[in-house]
Amino acid sequence: MKNRNILIINGSTRTNGNTDTLVNKIIEGVQDSQLVILKDKRISNCIGCMQCLEKSTCSIDDDMTEIRNAIQQSDILIFASPLYWGGVTGLMKTFIDRLFFYYHPSNKSLISRKKAVIVTPMNQKDVNEEAKILIAFYNCLLSCLSVKIIDFHFFDGIMEKGDVLNKPEYLKRAYLIGENIIHENV
């Protein structure tokens, strides 16, 4: 079995909340991964200067340089963000906007053929209805970058900080997400 480099991107705005708890369980399951906590990073908004398309470099000097290096060394990306108004958090959206860097043909090869897993805690119960915009968003974005989504994992019915602790089946499922990543032929 090939040793995989797994990068987890945590887009939660809440410290020690449901997303953090699920991410920690995934880390326990996978045993070896790298974690990027977006709220602890300095990531500026994309300014639309198009330098990445013209010169294959980003004009912004911030923590995305370090994160891009981690992305490029990874095999599997785990995007973890609670569902906010049908989408990801503002932190995750800012991060995702900066992935436009990989749209340049010279840069695309640095991310293409990677695999992705989407982890989404949410208050809503009707995943099919409430998450359809989010699913379409990730499918469109990652398809443009030639990143294959392995799976979406939704954890419904949790909103208040700590709610996930009352759902042991969710904690077990998160652990198994991590454990299964290292055993899957991806």
ChimeraX commands (.cxc) that place a marker at each C-alpha (Angstrom):
marker #1 position 0.00,0.00,0.00 radius 0.5
marker #1 position 1.30,3.42,-0.98 radius 0.5
marker #1 position 1.97,5.90,1.82 radius 0.5
marker #1 position -0.30,8.88,1.17 radius 0.5
marker #1 position 0.26,12.48,2.14 radius 0.5
marker #1 position -3.00,13.81,3.51 radius 0.5
marker #1 position -3.69,17.51,3.99 radius 0.5
marker #1 position -6.71,18.59,6.02 radius 0.5
marker #1 position -7.95,22.14,5.51 radius 0.5
marker #1 position -10.18,23.23,8.39 radius 0.5
marker #1 position -12.34,26.22,7.45 radius 0.5
marker #1 position -14.28,26.49,10.69 radius 0.5
marker #1 position -14.44,29.87,12.41 radius 0.5
marker #1 position -15.24,28.37,15.83 radius 0.5
marker #1 position -12.50,27.10,18.13 radius 0.5
marker #1 position -13.16,23.61,19.56 radius 0.5
marker #1 position -16.47,23.41,17.74 radius 0.5
marker #1 position -18.10,20.55,15.87 radius 0.5
marker #1 position -15.84,20.82,12.83 radius 0.5
marker #1 position -12.71,20.78,15.01 radius 0.5
marker #1 position -14.01,17.71,16.85 radius 0.5
marker #1 position -14.73,15.86,13.59 radius 0.5
marker #1 position -11.34,16.86,12.13 radius 0.5
marker #1 position -9.57,15.59,15.27 radius 0.5
marker #1 position -11.34,12.23,14.91 radius 0.5
marker #1 position -10.34,12.03,11.25 radius 0.5
marker #1 position -6.74,12.73,12.28 radius 0.5
marker #1 position -6.93,9.92,14.85 radius 0.5
marker #1 position -8.14,7.55,12.14 radius 0.5
marker #1 position -5.62,8.53,9.51 radius 0.5
marker #1 position -2.77,8.72,12.06 radius 0.5
marker #1 position -0.50,10.77,9.82 radius 0.5
marker #1 position -1.63,13.98,8.18 radius 0.5
marker #1 position -0.96,17.67,7.97 radius 0.5
marker #1 position -3.54,20.14,9.27 radius 0.5
marker #1 position -4.12,23.70,8.11 radius 0.5
marker #1 position -6.44,25.70,10.36 radius 0.5
marker #1 position -7.52,28.62,8.20 radius 0.5
marker #1 position -8.55,30.86,11.12 radius 0.5
marker #1 position -4.92,30.75,12.29 radius 0.5
marker #1 position -3.54,31.78,8.90 radius 0.5
marker #1 position -3.17,35.13,7.18 radius 0.5
marker #1 position -4.89,34.68,3.84 radius 0.5
marker #1 position -5.83,37.77,1.88 radius 0.5
marker #1 position -8.70,37.98,-0.55 radius 0.5
marker #1 position -7.91,37.38,-4.20 radius 0.5
marker #1 position -7.74,40.83,-5.82 radius 0.5
marker #1 position -8.37,39.66,-9.37 radius 0.5
marker #1 position -5.09,41.04,-10.70 radius 0.5
marker #1 position -4.68,37.98,-12.96 radius 0.5
marker #1 position -0.93,37.77,-12.33 radius 0.5
marker #1 position -1.40,34.03,-11.70 radius 0.5
marker #1 position -2.82,33.63,-15.21 radius 0.5
marker #1 position -0.24,35.87,-16.87 radius 0.5
marker #1 position 2.92,34.86,-15.01 radius 0.5
marker #1 position 1.92,31.71,-13.05 radius 0.5
marker #1 position 2.81,33.50,-9.80 radius 0.5
marker #1 position 0.64,35.08,-7.14 radius 0.5
marker #1 position 1.08,38.77,-6.39 radius 0.5
marker #1 position 0.01,38.35,-2.75 radius 0.5
marker #1 position 2.60,37.51,-0.12 radius 0.5
marker #1 position 0.79,35.73,2.71 radius 0.5
marker #1 position 0.35,32.27,4.22 radius 0.5
marker #1 position -1.05,30.82,0.97 radius 0.5
marker #1 position 2.55,30.30,-0.19 radius 0.5
marker #1 position 3.10,27.86,2.68 radius 0.5
marker #1 position -0.32,26.25,2.13 radius 0.5
marker #1 position 0.31,25.83,-1.61 radius 0.5
marker #1 position 3.54,23.99,-0.78 radius 0.5
marker #1 position 1.56,21.64,1.48 radius 0.5
marker #1 position -1.08,21.14,-1.23 radius 0.5
marker #1 position 1.58,20.29,-3.79 radius 0.5
marker #1 position 3.13,17.67,-1.49 radius 0.5
marker #1 position -0.22,16.05,-0.70 radius 0.5
marker #1 position -2.06,13.23,-2.42 radius 0.5
marker #1 position -5.42,13.71,-0.71 radius 0.5
marker #1 position -7.05,16.97,0.36 radius 0.5
marker #1 position -9.77,17.02,3.01 radius 0.5
marker #1 position -11.91,20.16,2.94 radius 0.5
marker #1 position -13.70,20.56,6.29 radius 0.5
marker #1 position -16.15,23.42,6.73 radius 0.5
marker #1 position -19.55,23.76,8.35 radius 0.5
marker #1 position -22.45,24.60,6.07 radius 0.5
marker #1 position -23.16,28.35,6.30 radius 0.5
marker #1 position -26.16,29.57,4.33 radius 0.5
marker #1 position -25.82,26.82,1.74 radius 0.5
marker #1 position -22.07,27.19,1.34 radius 0.5
marker #1 position -18.71,27.14,3.07 radius 0.5
marker #1 position -17.52,29.62,5.68 radius 0.5
marker #1 position -16.01,32.92,4.57 radius 0.5
marker #1 position -12.58,31.62,5.61 radius 0.5
marker #1 position -12.92,28.58,3.37 radius 0.5
marker #1 position -14.29,30.66,0.50 radius 0.5
marker #1 position -11.32,33.05,0.66 radius 0.5
marker #1 position -8.97,30.06,0.65 radius 0.5
marker #1 position -10.83,28.47,-2.28 radius 0.5
marker #1 position -10.75,31.73,-4.24 radius 0.5
marker #1 position -6.97,31.68,-3.93 radius 0.5
marker #1 position -6.87,28.21,-5.53 radius 0.5
marker #1 position -7.42,30.11,-8.80 radius 0.5
marker #1 position -3.60,30.19,-8.83 radius 0.5
marker #1 position -3.78,26.59,-10.08 radius 0.5
marker #1 position -5.84,27.54,-13.11 radius 0.5
marker #1 position -2.70,28.58,-15.03 radius 0.5
marker #1 position -1.57,25.64,-17.22 radius 0.5
marker #1 position 1.89,25.61,-15.59 radius 0.5
marker #1 position 0.36,25.50,-12.12 radius 0.5
marker #1 position -2.51,23.12,-12.81 radius 0.5
marker #1 position -0.18,20.14,-12.91 radius 0.5
marker #1 position 0.72,20.93,-9.29 radius 0.5
marker #1 position -2.81,20.08,-8.10 radius 0.5
marker #1 position -4.38,17.94,-10.83 radius 0.5
marker #1 position -4.90,14.24,-10.19 radius 0.5
marker #1 position -5.12,14.80,-6.45 radius 0.5
marker #1 position -8.10,13.36,-4.57 radius 0.5
marker #1 position -10.46,15.25,-2.28 radius 0.5
marker #1 position -12.85,14.45,0.55 radius 0.5
marker #1 position -15.48,16.95,1.68 radius 0.5
marker #1 position -16.52,17.01,5.36 radius 0.5
marker #1 position -19.50,19.18,6.26 radius 0.5
marker #1 position -21.20,19.48,9.65 radius 0.5
marker #1 position -24.59,21.16,9.33 radius 0.5
marker #1 position -27.67,22.03,11.36 radius 0.5
marker #1 position -30.07,21.08,8.60 radius 0.5
marker #1 position -31.62,17.61,8.33 radius 0.5
marker #1 position -32.41,17.45,4.60 radius 0.5
marker #1 position -28.91,17.00,3.18 radius 0.5
marker #1 position -30.12,16.50,-0.40 radius 0.5
marker #1 position -31.96,19.82,-0.42 radius 0.5
marker #1 position -29.85,21.97,1.88 radius 0.5
marker #1 position -26.43,20.94,0.52 radius 0.5
marker #1 position -27.13,20.82,-3.22 radius 0.5
marker #1 position -25.53,24.25,-3.83 radius 0.5
marker #1 position -22.46,23.21,-1.82 radius 0.5
marker #1 position -22.16,19.93,-3.74 radius 0.5
marker #1 position -22.42,21.74,-7.07 radius 0.5
marker #1 position -19.85,24.32,-5.88 radius 0.5
marker #1 position -17.24,21.70,-4.93 radius 0.5
marker #1 position -17.93,19.60,-8.04 radius 0.5
marker #1 position -17.45,22.60,-10.34 radius 0.5
marker #1 position -14.38,23.98,-8.56 radius 0.5
marker #1 position -12.50,20.73,-8.19 radius 0.5
marker #1 position -13.40,19.54,-11.68 radius 0.5
marker #1 position -11.84,22.74,-13.10 radius 0.5
marker #1 position -8.63,21.84,-11.27 radius 0.5
marker #1 position -8.79,18.14,-12.26 radius 0.5
marker #1 position -9.10,17.07,-8.61 radius 0.5
marker #1 position -11.28,14.00,-8.10 radius 0.5
marker #1 position -13.75,14.05,-5.20 radius 0.5
marker #1 position -13.65,10.67,-3.45 radius 0.5
marker #1 position -16.65,11.37,-1.22 radius 0.5
marker #1 position -18.84,13.90,0.52 radius 0.5
marker #1 position -19.53,13.38,4.23 radius 0.5
marker #1 position -22.39,15.32,5.79 radius 0.5
marker #1 position -23.05,15.39,9.53 radius 0.5
marker #1 position -26.57,16.76,9.87 radius 0.5
marker #1 position -28.50,18.01,12.88 radius 0.5
marker #1 position -25.60,19.64,14.71 radius 0.5
marker #1 position -25.33,23.36,15.30 radius 0.5
marker #1 position -24.49,24.36,18.85 radius 0.5
marker #1 position -20.89,24.04,19.96 radius 0.5
marker #1 position -20.39,20.50,21.22 radius 0.5
marker #1 position -23.52,18.99,19.62 radius 0.5
marker #1 position -21.40,16.42,17.80 radius 0.5
marker #1 position -20.24,15.03,21.15 radius 0.5
marker #1 position -23.81,13.82,21.70 radius 0.5
marker #1 position -23.67,11.79,18.49 radius 0.5
marker #1 position -21.15,8.98,19.04 radius 0.5
marker #1 position -22.04,7.53,15.63 radius 0.5
marker #1 position -20.70,10.75,14.04 radius 0.5
marker #1 position -17.46,10.53,16.00 radius 0.5
marker #1 position -17.00,6.92,14.90 radius 0.5
marker #1 position -17.83,7.84,11.30 radius 0.5
marker #1 position -15.25,10.66,11.33 radius 0.5
marker #1 position -12.62,8.28,12.69 radius 0.5
marker #1 position -13.46,5.80,9.92 radius 0.5
marker #1 position -13.13,8.52,7.25 radius 0.5
marker #1 position -9.49,8.88,8.26 radius 0.5
marker #1 position -8.89,5.16,8.65 radius 0.5
marker #1 position -10.50,4.33,5.29 radius 0.5
marker #1 position -8.46,6.92,3.39 radius 0.5
marker #1 position -5.26,5.08,4.12 radius 0.5
marker #1 position -6.75,1.74,2.99 radius 0.5
marker #1 position -8.57,2.85,-0.15 radius 0.5
marker #1 position -7.06,2.41,-3.56 radius 0.5
marker #1 position -7.29,6.06,-4.58 radius 0.5
marker link #1:1,2 radius 0.2
marker link #1:2,3 radius 0.2
marker link #1:3,4 radius 0.2
marker link #1:4,5 radius 0.2
marker link #1:5,6 radius 0.2
marker link #1:6,7 radius 0.2
marker link #1:7,8 radius 0.2
marker link #1:8,9 radius 0.2
marker link #1:9,10 radius 0.2
marker link #1:10,11 radius 0.2
marker link #1:11,12 radius 0.2
marker link #1:12,13 radius 0.2
marker link #1:13,14 radius 0.2
marker link #1:14,15 radius 0.2
marker link #1:15,16 radius 0.2
marker link #1:16,17 radius 0.2
marker link #1:17,18 radius 0.2
marker link #1:18,19 radius 0.2
marker link #1:19,20 radius 0.2
marker link #1:20,21 radius 0.2
marker link #1:21,22 radius 0.2
marker link #1:22,23 radius 0.2
marker link #1:23,24 radius 0.2
marker link #1:24,25 radius 0.2
marker link #1:25,26 radius 0.2
marker link #1:26,27 radius 0.2
marker link #1:27,28 radius 0.2
marker link #1:28,29 radius 0.2
marker link #1:29,30 radius 0.2
marker link #1:30,31 radius 0.2
marker link #1:31,32 radius 0.2
marker link #1:32,33 radius 0.2
marker link #1:33,34 radius 0.2
marker link #1:34,35 radius 0.2
marker link #1:35,36 radius 0.2
marker link #1:36,37 radius 0.2
marker link #1:37,38 radius 0.2
marker link #1:38,39 radius 0.2
marker link #1:39,40 radius 0.2
marker link #1:40,41 radius 0.2
marker link #1:41,42 radius 0.2
marker link #1:42,43 radius 0.2
marker link #1:43,44 radius 0.2
marker link #1:44,45 radius 0.2
marker link #1:45,46 radius 0.2
marker link #1:46,47 radius 0.2
marker link #1:47,48 radius 0.2
marker link #1:48,49 radius 0.2
marker link #1:49,50 radius 0.2
marker link #1:50,51 radius 0.2
marker link #1:51,52 radius 0.2
marker link #1:52,53 radius 0.2
marker link #1:53,54 radius 0.2
marker link #1:54,55 radius 0.2
marker link #1:55,56 radius 0.2
marker link #1:56,57 radius 0.2
marker link #1:57,58 radius 0.2
marker link #1:58,59 radius 0.2
marker link #1:59,60 radius 0.2
marker link #1:60,61 radius 0.2
marker link #1:61,62 radius 0.2
marker link #1:62,63 radius 0.2
marker link #1:63,64 radius 0.2
marker link #1:64,65 radius 0.2
marker link #1:65,66 radius 0.2
marker link #1:66,67 radius 0.2
marker link #1:67,68 radius 0.2
marker link #1:68,69 radius 0.2
marker link #1:69,70 radius 0.2
marker link #1:70,71 radius 0.2
marker link #1:71,72 radius 0.2
marker link #1:72,73 radius 0.2
marker link #1:73,74 radius 0.2
marker link #1:74,75 radius 0.2
marker link #1:75,76 radius 0.2
marker link #1:76,77 radius 0.2
marker link #1:77,78 radius 0.2
marker link #1:78,79 radius 0.2
marker link #1:79,80 radius 0.2
marker link #1:80,81 radius 0.2
marker link #1:81,82 radius 0.2
marker link #1:82,83 radius 0.2
marker link #1:83,84 radius 0.2
marker link #1:84,85 radius 0.2
marker link #1:85,86 radius 0.2
marker link #1:86,87 radius 0.2
marker link #1:87,88 radius 0.2
marker link #1:88,89 radius 0.2
marker link #1:89,90 radius 0.2
marker link #1:90,91 radius 0.2
marker link #1:91,92 radius 0.2
marker link #1:92,93 radius 0.2
marker link #1:93,94 radius 0.2
marker link #1:94,95 radius 0.2
marker link #1:95,96 radius 0.2
marker link #1:96,97 radius 0.2
marker link #1:97,98 radius 0.2
marker link #1:98,99 radius 0.2
marker link #1:99,100 radius 0.2
marker link #1:100,101 radius 0.2
marker link #1:101,102 radius 0.2
marker link #1:102,103 radius 0.2
marker link #1:103,104 radius 0.2
marker link #1:104,105 radius 0.2
marker link #1:105,106 radius 0.2
marker link #1:106,107 radius 0.2
marker link #1:107,108 radius 0.2
marker link #1:108,109 radius 0.2
marker link #1:109,110 radius 0.2
marker link #1:110,111 radius 0.2
marker link #1:111,112 radius 0.2
marker link #1:112,113 radius 0.2
marker link #1:113,114 radius 0.2
marker link #1:114,115 radius 0.2
marker link #1:115,116 radius 0.2
marker link #1:116,117 radius 0.2
marker link #1:117,118 radius 0.2
marker link #1:118,119 radius 0.2
marker link #1:119,120 radius 0.2
marker link #1:120,121 radius 0.2
marker link #1:121,122 radius 0.2
marker link #1:122,123 radius 0.2
marker link #1:123,124 radius 0.2
marker link #1:124,125 radius 0.2
marker link #1:125,126 radius 0.2
marker link #1:126,127 radius 0.2
marker link #1:127,128 radius 0.2
marker link #1:128,129 radius 0.2
marker link #1:129,130 radius 0.2
marker link #1:130,131 radius 0.2
marker link #1:131,132 radius 0.2
marker link #1:132,133 radius 0.2
marker link #1:133,134 radius 0.2
marker link #1:134,135 radius 0.2
marker link #1:135,136 radius 0.2
marker link #1:136,137 radius 0.2
marker link #1:137,138 radius 0.2
marker link #1:138,139 radius 0.2
marker link #1:139,140 radius 0.2
marker link #1:140,141 radius 0.2
marker link #1:141,142 radius 0.2
marker link #1:142,143 radius 0.2
marker link #1:143,144 radius 0.2
marker link #1:144,145 radius 0.2
marker link #1:145,146 radius 0.2
marker link #1:146,147 radius 0.2
marker link #1:147,148 radius 0.2
marker link #1:148,149 radius 0.2
marker link #1:149,150 radius 0.2
marker link #1:150,151 radius 0.2
marker link #1:151,152 radius 0.2
marker link #1:152,153 radius 0.2
marker link #1:153,154 radius 0.2
marker link #1:154,155 radius 0.2
marker link #1:155,156 radius 0.2
marker link #1:156,157 radius 0.2
marker link #1:157,158 radius 0.2
marker link #1:158,159 radius 0.2
marker link #1:159,160 radius 0.2
marker link #1:160,161 radius 0.2
marker link #1:161,162 radius 0.2
marker link #1:162,163 radius 0.2
marker link #1:163,164 radius 0.2
marker link #1:164,165 radius 0.2
marker link #1:165,166 radius 0.2
marker link #1:166,167 radius 0.2
marker link #1:167,168 radius 0.2
marker link #1:168,169 radius 0.2
marker link #1:169,170 radius 0.2
marker link #1:170,171 radius 0.2
marker link #1:171,172 radius 0.2
marker link #1:172,173 radius 0.2
marker link #1:173,174 radius 0.2
marker link #1:174,175 radius 0.2
marker link #1:175,176 radius 0.2
marker link #1:176,177 radius 0.2
marker link #1:177,178 radius 0.2
marker link #1:178,179 radius 0.2
marker link #1:179,180 radius 0.2
marker link #1:180,181 radius 0.2
marker link #1:181,182 radius 0.2
marker link #1:182,183 radius 0.2
marker link #1:183,184 radius 0.2
marker link #1:184,185 radius 0.2
marker link #1:185,186 radius 0.2
view
